[in-house]
Amino acid sequence: MEGRSRRSRNPYELNDETPVYVISVAAQLSGLHPQTLRQYDRLGLVSPDRTAGRGRRYSARDIELLRTVQQLSQDEGVNLAGIKRIIELQNQVAALQQKVAELSAAVDGAAAAMRQREAQVHASYRRDLVPYQDVQQSGALVVWRPKRSAD
């Protein structure tokens, strides 16, 4: 499942993705029969991690997903194929939300780098120079004659 890739890199850190429950405990915690959990695994609804000896190990997230499957099936009347599609779509939405968050962070980082570079460019301007404007020269001659007073 897609959620498994988000697991912590530290193998000794426990979180919602850590597979710790054997099938009998997972069945008890979810309120389902162990055979139902095996069936859900075969159908691809809830696929727990496997040990080296191929034993199933369920995480807290898997237990929550089992409860959701049970609620959708018993309370909402959704068939197992529909539940599988709902789970796939939920996983797809979560993956897309993660991608949007990553892209948004990348855009924010690029915008910050651009603002920093722009500030560097503005800081590099020489302040001792005066802008030059070309003044149009004309050949016209202006003569000024003061008015004479009438004495």
Disulfide bonds with the S-S distance in Angstrom:
none
